[in-house]
């Protein structure tokens, strides 16, 4: 079972010149050296919305 110390995340947006948010991104990554496969499994469940 994963804990908060196993997974890291970063979020950011791309913004148009007029200030409108074009796209939002979430990056998940394993914090354990070599990975535990949690973020790979999350990718399997992710839905593309573009």
ABEGO torsion letter per residue (X at the ends): XBBAAABBBBBBBBBBAAGBBABBBBBBBBABBGEAGAAAAAAAABBBAX
